[in-house]
Amino acid sequence: MKQIVQNMETGTLRLTEVPAPALRAGGVVVRTVASVISIGTERMKLDFGRKSLLGKARERPDQVRKVVDAARREGVVAAYRRARNRLAGLSPMGYSCAGIVEAVAPDVTEFRVGDRVACAGANYASHAERVFAPKNLVVPVPTAVALDAAAFTTLGAIALQGVRQAELRLGESAAVIGLGILGQLTVQILRAAGVQVLAVDVDPARVALAARHGARAVPRSGDVAGEARLLTGGAGVDAAIITAATSSDDPVRLGGDLCRDRGRVVVVGAVPTRPNRNDFYAKELELRLSRSYGPGRYDAGYEEKGHDYPIGYVRWTERRNMAEFVRLLETGAVRLDELVTHRFPFAEAERAYELLGGEEGRRALGVVLEYPGGLQPEPSRIVLARGAPERPGAGADGARGARTGRVRIGLIGAGAFATDTLLPGLRRLDVDLQGIVTASGISARSAGDRHGFRYAAAAPEELFADPEIDAVVIATRHGEHAALAAAALRAGKAVFVEKPLALDEDCLDDVLAAAAAGPPLLVGFNRRFAPATAFLRERLEKLAGARVVHVRANAGFIPATSWVHDPEAGGGRIRGEGCHFIDLGLALAGSPPAEVAAVSLGGPDPAAALLDNVQVTIRCQDGSLVSVLYVAKGNSRSGKERVEVFAGGATGIIDDFRRAELWSAAGRRERWKGSQDKGHAAELRAFVEGVRTGVAPVPLQALADSSRATLRAARALVDGAGGEPGA
């Protein structure tokens, strides 16, 4: 299918072919009939993309700080490479569309195939021929409402949420500052609610349009304060709603000037929030920000998982705002006939964006993209223009792996770790990158083009069924690892799955059963492959007796809102990342676990609730002790990881995988030193060799032991249980 995408490094925009979205749990696939270009938001995105790297840095100093912090931890080259990788990807445009439901997930009961719907959300309701949207970002559209009108639903919900934040009642007054599409919709919604409206803009044509919809309208160059006094009998408006997009602080200052004593200034548009303190103080004004479409926005539980808020506690969620805007369209309380200024066939979408950058774009309000009807079913994959180059001996059928012995790889997931670490590492090996699958077709296209894959697809089953693929690399969110790994193994594919292997015992048992008689399986416990680890393990093998291993991970804080803490998607930090250090500790101990115990930070400290300040203790079968101290409260500049091993009168140390040393019982000191290397390259080499030979680089039992010990530790943190890993 076709979709409008932007290259964030160059700012260029193009209509390109991407895999059609696969149906996922909790949502629907919709064939788009119409979508709306949000002129203010999308123009800002275009302008940002066209800036130089320095210009982008000046506009987003928060991102620059993240790069600087990464450079301190990982080195300048690695941090720079990661930043450039972020910019090199493709980004979807658009977030408001309407169309016809083509497929419904089994767990969704609100919709049926053939329903007319409106969809919302960046990365969901994009300018694309087909979209996937979670059910809480979809509302039905009655037959009385045209789908090109319903395509404005997201913008209408944004305007409606701004009105709700203003808390206006019948007979009260409001100023609307900025009369683009959001401002014009806000005017009509306020008039439908019985609110007196003063409308202000620098453009006389937009002022006149607002007047035709019942507002007392005045250009910014006019006597705005005088009109406000006439409208309110000299008191000032009850609220000012700012729907402008500008770098000037004039809208907020003007809003404060126009408000009555104890009035409210509500910011909907993209403007600086630098009010004149004296004005706001003298009137005791409130400054409020309106967050997009309403409650639920940016809440993964609401948007992605479909958990609604009880209406008795949250009357107007983003979905209820969307539905209410559709009702306003149906009753005629909001009319779009004069607001739609431009229509383009979707095939001419690039021309529509060219308009935004010119003089005509300054006069545009509602810009609608219209899609062709009767689209045929999309092919399950798309062939990429820049596939891996043919090599001598490769046949026209593309079955190069069978003729040259090259391992042919399929990848599921193209997030930051996959694109920053796994794909560069694989490209340095003698492999063919065959097919790539991601939840978003656009990310599959982007990563596939950049890294030389032959094709991109939307469903993992494409890779499992492809006879030209020898091995599947899985780099999705943690909650999907076990099911994907088990399915790939049962399809006869070797599997490299990023850690963790599973988030619960049942899933772990399933994937281990699939691996027992299948091709090689490797979990991304890369630290056991690090040069520093190899240095220490080689010397420890010469020492008799039980060992004491202590691993300290100063992991750093991750906000509670991150998917990593989500029990289903991420599993929490001990399951998701602590498994690394448990595996490393067991590898250095050289003995399977017998008992596992764990405790976490307690008391009134808010950080205790996240279970990411943890001490795990493992007694091994040969009597060795492994302790893992995982900390999120520390300072990253003090170093992240340190390992100490005590055995046979000797002491071994690994310091951030840059240095390692062993002090023998006789006092002799051996050292290893190099650039930081956590074993990713060696791990991938071992996996590829394992695929060639059919022999897994790490015994399946060792992977099972580390994974089961991690799950036991995580359970102990919650219920105080630990016990034997096999229990």
C-alpha positions in Angstrom: 0.0 0.0 0.0 1.0 3.6 -0.3 1.8 6.0 2.6 3.1 9.5 3.0 6.4 9.5 4.9 9.1 12.0 5.9 12.8 11.4 6.1 13.7 13.1 9.4 17.3 13.6 8.5 16.7 15.5 5.3 13.1 16.6 5.7 12.1 15.2 2.3 8.6 13.9 1.9 7.4 11.2 -0.4 4.5 8.9 -1.2 6.0 5.4 -0.9 5.1 1.7 -0.8 5.0 0.1 2.6 3.6 -3.2 3.9 -0.1 -3.0 4.7 -0.7 -3.1 8.5 -1.4 -6.5 10.1 -4.4 -7.0 12.3 -3.4 -7.0 15.9 -5.2 -7.7 19.2 -7.4 -4.9 20.5 -8.0 -3.0 17.2 -9.2 -2.9 13.6 -7.8 -2.5 10.1 -9.5 0.3 8.2 -9.4 1.1 4.5 -9.0 4.9 4.4 -11.5 7.0 2.5 -10.3 10.4 3.6 -7.6 11.9 5.8 -7.0 15.5 6.9 -3.7 17.3 6.9 -3.3 19.1 10.2 -1.6 22.2 8.8 -0.1 23.7 11.9 1.3 20.4 13.4 2.4 18.9 10.1 4.0 22.2 8.8 6.1 22.4 12.0 7.2 18.8 11.5 8.2 19.5 7.9 10.1 22.6 9.0 11.9 20.7 11.7 12.9 17.9 9.4 14.4 20.4 6.9 16.7 22.0 9.5 20.3 21.2 9.6 21.6 18.9 12.3 22.7 22.0 14.3 19.2 23.6 13.7 17.5 20.4 15.0 19.8 20.5 18.1 18.9 24.1 18.8 15.2 23.4 18.6 15.4 20.2 20.7 17.9 20.8 23.5 16.3 18.0 25.6 17.3 15.5 22.9 20.8 17.0 22.8 21.2 16.4 26.6 20.2 12.7 26.0 23.0 12.4 23.4 25.5 14.1 25.7 24.6 11.7 28.5 24.9 8.7 26.2 28.3 9.9 25.0 29.5 9.9 28.6 28.3 6.4 29.1 29.0 4.8 25.8 31.5 7.1 24.0 31.1 9.9 21.5 31.2 7.7 18.4 28.5 5.3 19.6 26.2 8.2 20.8 26.6 10.1 17.5 25.9 6.9 15.5 22.7 6.3 17.6 21.5 9.9 17.1 22.1 9.7 13.3 20.2 6.4 13.2 17.2 8.1 14.8 17.2 10.8 12.2 17.7 8.4 9.3 14.4 6.7 9.8 11.1 7.4 8.1 8.3 9.1 10.0 4.6 8.9 9.3 2.6 12.0 8.6 -1.0 12.6 9.7 -3.2 11.6 12.6 -6.8 12.0 11.6 -8.7 9.9 9.1 -11.9 8.0 8.3 -12.8 4.9 6.3 -14.3 1.4 6.2 -13.4 -1.4 8.6 -11.8 -4.3 6.8 -10.8 -6.5 9.7 -11.6 -6.8 13.4 -9.5 -8.4 16.1 -11.2 -11.3 17.8 -11.1 -9.5 21.2 -12.9 -6.4 19.8 -16.7 -6.5 19.9 -17.5 -2.8 19.2 -17.0 -3.0 15.4 -17.8 -5.2 12.5 -16.4 -5.5 9.0 -18.0 -2.8 6.8 -18.5 -0.3 9.6 -17.9 3.4 8.8 -15.4 4.8 11.3 -13.2 7.7 12.2 -9.7 7.1 13.5 -7.2 9.1 15.6 -3.6 9.0 16.7 -0.1 9.6 15.4 1.4 6.3 14.1 -2.1 5.0 13.7 -4.4 7.3 11.7 -1.7 8.3 9.2 -2.0 9.3 5.6 -2.0 5.8 4.3 -4.3 3.6 2.2 -4.9 1.3 5.2 -4.4 1.9 8.9 -4.5 -0.2 12.0 -6.0 1.6 15.0 -6.7 0.4 18.6 -10.4 0.4 19.5 -10.2 3.4 21.9 -9.0 5.5 19.0 -11.9 4.5 16.7 -15.5 5.8 16.7 -18.5 4.8 14.5 -19.7 7.3 11.9 -23.4 7.4 11.1 -24.5 7.4 7.5 -25.7 11.0 7.8 -22.1 12.1 8.2 -19.9 12.0 5.1 -16.6 10.3 5.7 -14.6 13.2 4.4 -16.2 15.3 7.2 -15.6 12.5 9.7 -11.9 12.6 8.8 -11.8 15.9 10.8 -12.8 14.0 14.0 -9.3 14.1 15.7 -9.0 17.8 15.1 -12.6 18.3 16.4 -11.7 16.3 19.5 -8.7 18.5 20.1 -10.8 21.6 19.9 -13.5 20.1 22.1 -11.0 19.2 24.8 -9.8 22.8 24.8 -13.3 23.9 25.4 -13.7 21.5 28.2 -10.5 22.7 29.9 -12.0 26.2 29.8 -15.0 25.0 31.9 -17.4 27.4 30.3 -21.2 27.4 30.9 -24.2 28.6 29.0 -24.2 32.4 28.7 -20.5 32.8 29.5 -18.0 34.3 27.2 -14.7 33.2 25.6 -12.0 34.6 23.4 -10.6 32.3 20.7 -7.1 33.6 19.7 -5.9 32.0 16.4 -8.5 31.1 13.7 -6.9 28.3 11.8 -8.8 25.0 11.5 -8.7 24.4 15.3 -9.8 27.9 16.1 -12.7 27.8 13.6 -13.9 24.5 15.0 -13.6 25.9 18.6 -15.7 28.9 17.6 -18.5 26.6 16.3 -18.3 24.3 19.3 -18.5 27.3 21.7 -21.5 28.7 19.8 -23.2 25.3 20.0 -22.7 25.3 23.8 -24.4 28.8 24.1 -21.1 30.6 24.8 -20.5 34.2 23.5 -17.4 34.2 21.4 -14.8 36.9 20.6 -12.6 35.6 17.7 -9.2 37.1 17.0 -6.6 36.5 14.3 -4.1 38.4 12.2 -5.8 37.3 9.0 -8.9 39.4 8.1 -10.3 36.5 5.9 -10.3 34.1 8.9 -11.8 36.8 11.1 -14.6 37.2 8.5 -15.2 33.4 8.4 -15.5 33.2 12.2 -18.0 36.1 12.1 -20.1 34.1 9.6 -20.2 31.3 12.3 -21.6 33.6 15.0 -18.6 35.1 16.6 -17.9 38.7 17.4 -14.7 38.8 15.3 -11.9 41.3 15.2 -8.5 41.4 13.6 -5.5 41.5 15.9 -4.7 44.9 14.6 -8.1 46.2 15.7 -9.5 47.2 19.1 -9.6 43.8 20.6 -9.8 45.0 24.2 -12.7 47.3 23.3 -14.6 44.5 21.6 -14.1 42.3 24.7 -15.5 45.1 26.9 -18.6 45.4 24.6 -19.1 41.7 24.6 -18.9 41.3 28.4 -20.2 44.6 29.7 -16.7 45.6 30.7 -15.9 42.6 32.8 -13.7 40.7 30.5 -14.2 37.2 29.0 -14.5 34.2 31.3 -11.8 32.3 29.4 -9.4 32.7 26.5 -8.6 29.7 24.4 -5.4 30.0 22.4 -5.4 27.9 19.1 -2.6 29.8 17.4 0.7 28.4 16.3 3.5 30.9 16.7 6.9 31.5 18.3 5.5 34.8 19.7 4.3 35.1 23.3 1.6 37.7 22.2 -1.3 35.2 22.2 -0.8 34.3 25.9 -0.3 37.9 26.9 -3.4 38.9 24.9 -5.4 36.1 26.5 -4.4 37.5 30.0 -5.4 41.0 29.0 -8.9 39.9 27.8 -9.8 37.7 30.7 -11.9 38.8 33.7 -10.8 38.6 37.3 -10.0 34.9 38.1 -10.5 33.9 34.5 -8.8 31.1 32.6 -6.3 31.1 29.8 -6.2 27.7 28.0 -3.4 26.8 25.6 -4.3 24.4 22.8 -1.9 25.5 20.1 1.9 25.6 19.9 2.8 28.9 21.6 5.3 29.9 24.2 3.8 30.0 27.7 5.4 33.1 29.1 2.6 35.1 30.6 3.0 38.6 31.9 3.2 37.8 35.6 1.8 41.1 36.8 -1.3 40.7 34.7 -1.9 37.1 35.8 -1.1 38.0 39.4 -3.4 41.0 39.5 -6.4 39.1 38.2 -5.4 35.7 39.8 -5.7 34.1 36.4 -5.2 30.4 35.7 -3.0 29.2 32.9 -4.1 25.7 31.7 -2.7 23.5 28.9 -5.1 21.3 27.0 -3.6 17.8 26.3 -4.5 16.8 22.8 -7.8 14.9 22.4 -8.6 14.4 26.1 -8.0 12.0 29.0 -6.4 8.8 27.8 -4.0 10.5 25.5 -0.4 9.1 26.0 -1.7 6.4 28.4 -0.7 3.1 26.9 -3.2 1.2 29.0 -6.1 3.3 27.5 -4.8 3.7 23.9 -3.0 0.4 23.2 -4.7 -2.0 25.6 -8.2 -0.6 25.4 -8.8 -0.1 29.1 -11.5 2.6 29.4 -11.9 5.0 32.3 -15.2 4.6 34.2 -17.6 7.3 33.1 -18.4 8.2 36.6 -14.8 9.3 37.2 -13.8 10.5 33.8 -16.8 11.8 31.9 -15.0 12.9 28.7 -12.2 10.6 27.5 -10.5 11.2 24.1 -12.8 8.6 22.5 -15.9 10.2 24.0 -14.7 13.5 22.7 -14.3 12.0 19.3 -17.8 10.5 19.4 -19.3 13.8 20.6 -17.7 15.7 17.7 -19.2 13.2 15.2 -22.6 13.9 16.9 -22.1 17.6 16.4 -21.4 17.0 12.7 -24.6 14.8 12.5 -26.8 17.4 14.1 -25.3 20.3 12.0 -24.1 22.1 15.1 -20.6 22.1 13.5 -20.4 22.7 9.7 -17.3 22.1 7.6 -18.5 23.4 4.2 -16.6 26.7 4.5 -13.6 25.2 6.3 -12.5 22.8 3.6 -10.3 24.9 1.4 -8.4 22.3 -0.5 -9.0 18.7 -1.7 -6.4 16.4 -3.3 -6.4 12.9 -4.6 -4.1 10.8 -2.4 -1.9 10.1 -5.4 -1.1 13.9 -5.4 -0.4 14.1 -1.7 3.1 15.3 -2.3 1.6 18.3 -4.2 -0.6 19.0 -1.2 2.4 19.4 1.1 4.1 21.6 -1.5 1.1 23.9 -1.1 1.7 24.1 2.6 5.2 25.6 2.1 4.0 28.3 -0.3 1.8 31.4 -0.2 -1.4 29.5 -0.9 -0.6 27.4 2.2 -1.0 30.4 4.4 -4.6 30.7 3.3 -5.4 26.9 3.7 -7.6 25.7 6.5 -9.0 22.2 5.9 -6.9 20.2 3.5 -8.5 16.8 2.7 -6.8 13.9 1.0 -9.3 11.6 -0.9 -8.4 7.9 -1.4 -9.4 5.7 -4.3 -12.3 3.3 -3.7 -12.3 -0.4 -4.2 -8.7 -1.0 -3.3 -7.7 -4.6 -3.9 -6.2 -6.7 -1.1 -2.6 -5.8 -0.5 0.2 -8.4 -1.1 1.6 -9.8 2.1 5.1 -8.3 1.4 6.7 -5.7 -0.6 10.0 -6.1 -2.5 12.5 -3.4 -1.5 14.3 -1.3 -4.0 17.7 -1.6 -2.4 17.9 -5.3 -1.5 21.2 -7.0 -0.7 23.4 -7.1 -3.8 23.6 -10.2 -5.9 26.9 -12.1 -5.5 28.7 -14.5 -7.8 26.9 -17.9 -8.0 23.6 -16.5 -7.0 20.7 -17.7 -9.1 17.9 -15.6 -10.4 15.6 -17.3 -8.0 17.4 -15.6 -5.1 18.2 -18.8 -3.3 21.8 -17.7 -2.6 22.0 -19.2 0.9 21.6 -22.7 -0.5 24.3 -22.2 -3.1 26.9 -20.2 -1.2 26.4 -21.3 2.4 25.5 -17.8 3.5 23.1 -17.7 6.5 19.8 -16.1 5.5 18.3 -13.9 8.2 14.8 -12.7 8.9 14.2 -9.9 11.5 11.2 -9.2 13.6 11.3 -5.7 15.2 13.3 -2.7 14.2 13.5 -0.6 17.4 16.5 1.3 18.6 18.5 -1.7 19.8 17.9 -3.6 16.6 18.9 -0.8 14.3 21.8 0.5 16.5 23.4 -2.8 17.5 22.0 -5.9 16.0 21.7 -4.9 12.3 25.2 -3.3 12.1 26.6 -6.4 13.7 24.8 -8.7 11.3 25.9 -6.7 8.3 29.5 -7.2 9.3 29.0 -11.0 9.0 28.7 -13.3 6.1 24.8 -13.3 6.0 22.0 -12.3 3.8 19.3 -10.1 5.3 16.2 -11.5 3.7 12.9 -10.3 5.2 12.0 -7.7 7.9 8.7 -7.5 9.8 7.6 -4.8 12.2 4.3 -3.7 13.7 4.5 -0.6 11.6 5.0 -1.0 7.9 6.8 2.3 7.7 9.5 1.2 10.1 9.9 -2.1 8.2 10.3 -0.1 5.0 12.7 2.3 6.6 15.0 -0.2 8.2 14.7 -2.6 5.3 15.9 0.0 2.8 18.8 1.2 5.0 20.1 -2.2 5.9 19.6 -4.0 2.6 16.8 -6.4 3.2 15.1 -8.1 0.2 11.6 -7.5 1.4 9.4 -6.1 4.1 6.2 -7.5 5.6 3.7 -6.9 8.3 3.2 -10.4 9.7 5.8 -12.6 11.3 4.3 -15.6 9.6 5.8 -14.4 6.4 9.3 -15.1 7.8 8.3 -18.4 9.3 6.9 -19.7 6.0 9.7 -18.4 3.9 12.0 -21.4 2.8 14.7 -18.8 1.9 15.2 -18.0 5.6 17.4 -20.0 7.8 17.2 -18.0 11.1 14.9 -15.5 12.7 16.2 -12.7 14.9 13.5 -11.4 17.3 13.9 -7.9 18.7 10.3 -6.9 19.7 9.0 -5.8 23.1 9.6 -8.4 25.8 6.1 -9.8 26.0 6.2 -11.1 22.5 9.5 -12.9 22.7 8.4 -16.4 23.8 5.5 -16.8 21.4 7.5 -15.6 18.4 10.5 -17.7 19.3 8.4 -20.9 19.8 6.6 -20.3 16.5 9.8 -19.8 14.6 11.5 -22.8 16.1 8.5 -25.0 15.2 8.7 -23.7 11.7 12.2 -25.0 11.5 14.1 -21.7 11.9 17.1 -21.1 14.1 16.3 -18.3 16.6 18.2 -15.5 18.1 15.8 -13.8 20.6 16.8 -10.7 22.5 16.5 -11.0 26.3 14.4 -12.0 28.1 13.3 -15.4 26.7 10.0 -15.3 28.5 8.0 -13.3 31.1 6.3 -16.3 32.8 6.9 -20.0 33.5 4.2 -21.3 31.0 5.7 -19.3 28.1 9.2 -20.4 29.1 8.1 -24.0 29.1 6.5 -23.6 25.7 9.6 -22.1 24.0 11.9 -24.6 25.7 9.8 -27.5 24.4 9.9 -26.0 20.9 13.7 -25.7 21.2 14.4 -29.2 22.6 14.2 -30.9 19.2 14.5 -27.9 17.0 17.2 -25.8 15.4 19.7 -23.7 17.5 18.3 -21.2 20.0 20.3 -18.3 21.5 19.1 -15.7 23.9 20.7 -12.3 23.8 22.7 -12.7 27.0 25.6 -10.9 25.4 27.7 -10.3 28.4 28.7 -13.9 28.7 30.4 -13.4 25.2 32.3 -10.2 26.2 36.1 -10.3 26.0 36.4 -9.4 29.6 34.1 -12.3 30.6 36.1 -14.7 28.4 39.4 -13.5 30.0 38.0 -14.2 33.5 36.3 -17.5 32.7 39.4 -18.9 31.2 41.4 -18.3 34.3 38.6 -19.4 36.7 38.5 -22.8 35.1 41.9 -23.5 36.6 40.7 -22.9 40.1 39.0 -25.6 42.2 36.1 -25.1 44.7 33.0 -23.1 45.0 33.0 -19.4 43.9 31.5 -16.2 45.2 30.3 -13.9 42.4 29.0 -10.4 42.9 27.5 -8.4 40.0 26.6 -4.8 40.4 24.5 -3.0 37.8 24.0 0.7 38.3 21.3 0.6 35.7 19.8 4.1 36.0 16.2 5.4 36.3 13.5 4.6 33.8 10.2 6.5 34.4 7.2 4.5 35.7 5.3 5.3 32.5 7.8 3.4 30.3 6.6 0.2 28.6 9.5 -1.6 30.3 7.6 -1.5 33.6 4.4 -2.7 32.0 3.8 -6.3 33.3 2.6 -7.6 29.9 4.8 -5.6 27.4 8.0 -5.3 29.4 7.7 -7.5 32.4 9.5 -5.1 34.7 13.2 -4.4 34.9 14.3 -7.6 36.6 12.7 -9.8 34.0 13.6 -7.5 31.2 17.2 -6.5 32.0 18.1 -8.1 35.3 18.2 -11.4 33.5 21.4 -10.2 31.8 23.3 -10.0 35.1 21.8 -13.2 36.5 23.0 -15.1 33.4 26.4 -13.5 33.7 26.7 -14.4 37.4 25.7 -18.0 36.7 28.1 -18.2 33.7 31.0 -17.1 36.0 29.9 -19.4 38.8 30.0 -22.3 36.5 27.2 -24.2 38.2 23.4 -24.4 37.8 21.2 -22.6 40.4 19.7 -24.5 43.3 18.0 -21.8 45.3 16.9 -18.2 44.4 16.0 -15.4 46.8 15.4 -11.7 46.2 14.6 -8.5 48.1 13.8 -5.0 46.9 14.0 -1.5 48.3 11.3 -1.1 50.9 9.8 1.6 53.1 8.2 4.8 52.1 10.6 5.5 49.2 8.5 5.9 46.0 11.1 4.1 44.0 10.3 0.9 45.9 7.1 0.4 43.9 9.0 -0.1 40.7 11.0 -3.1 42.0 14.1 -1.9 40.2 16.4 -1.5 43.2 16.9 -5.2 44.0 19.3 -7.7 45.5 19.1 -11.2 44.1 21.0 -14.1 45.8 21.5 -17.5 44.1 23.0 -20.6 45.8 24.3 -22.9 43.1 24.4 -26.7 43.1 28.1 -26.8 43.8 27.7 -24.4 46.7 28.8 -21.3 44.8 27.0 -18.0 45.7 25.9 -15.5 43.1 24.6 -12.1 44.2 23.2 -9.5 41.8 22.7 -5.9 42.9 20.5 -4.1 40.5 20.1 -0.4 41.2 18.1 2.4 39.6 18.9 5.1 42.2 22.5 5.7 41.4 24.4 8.3 39.4 25.3 7.1 35.9 28.7 8.9 35.9 30.0 6.5 38.6 30.1 3.6 36.1 27.4 1.2 35.3 28.6 -2.4 35.8 31.2 -4.1 38.0 31.8 -7.8 38.6 33.8 -9.4 41.3 34.6 -13.1 41.6 36.4 -14.8 44.5 37.6 -18.4 44.1 40.6 -20.5 45.3 42.4 -17.6 46.9 42.1 -15.5 43.7 40.1 -12.4 43.0 38.8 -11.4 39.5 37.3 -8.1 38.6 35.5 -6.7 35.5 35.0 -2.9 35.4 32.4 -1.7 32.9 33.6 -4.3 30.4 36.5 -2.0 29.6 39.0 -3.6 32.0 39.4 -7.0 33.7 42.0 -8.3 36.0 42.8 -11.4 38.1 44.8 -11.5 41.3 46.1 -15.0 41.8 46.5 -16.7 45.2 50.2 -16.1 44.8 49.6 -12.4 44.3 50.3 -12.3 40.6 48.2 -9.9 38.5 46.9 -10.5 35.0 45.1 -7.8 33.1 42.9 -7.3 30.0 42.1 -3.8 28.7 40.3 -2.5 25.7 37.4 -0.4 24.5 34.1 -1.1 26.1 32.8 -4.4 24.6 29.7 -6.1 26.1 29.9 -9.0 23.7 27.3 -8.2 21.1 29.6 -8.8 18.1 31.0 -12.1 19.5 27.4 -13.2 20.4 26.2 -12.6 16.8 29.2 -14.4 15.3 28.6 -17.4 17.6 24.9 -17.5 16.6 25.6 -17.4 12.8 28.2 -20.1 13.2 25.7 -22.1 15.3 23.2 -21.8 12.4 25.8 -23.1 10.0 26.8 -26.0 12.1 23.5 -26.8 13.8 25.1 -26.6 17.2 23.8 -23.9 19.6 26.6 -21.7 21.1 25.1 -21.9 24.6 23.6 -25.1 25.9 19.8 -24.9 26.1 19.9 -25.9 29.8 22.1 -22.9 30.6 19.6 -20.6 28.9 16.7 -22.3 30.8 18.6 -22.0 34.1 19.2 -18.3 33.7 15.7 -17.6 32.5 14.0 -19.7 35.3 16.2 -18.2 38.0 15.2 -14.7 36.8 11.5 -15.6 36.9 11.9 -17.0 40.4 13.7 -13.8 41.5 10.9 -11.6 40.1 8.3 -13.7 41.8 10.1 -13.5 45.1 10.0 -9.7 44.9 6.3 -9.8 44.7 5.2 -12.6 47.0 8.4 -13.4 49.0 8.7 -16.8 47.3 11.8 -18.0 45.6 12.9 -21.5 46.0 14.4 -24.0 43.6 14.4 -22.9 40.0 12.9 -26.2 38.9 10.1 -26.1 41.4 
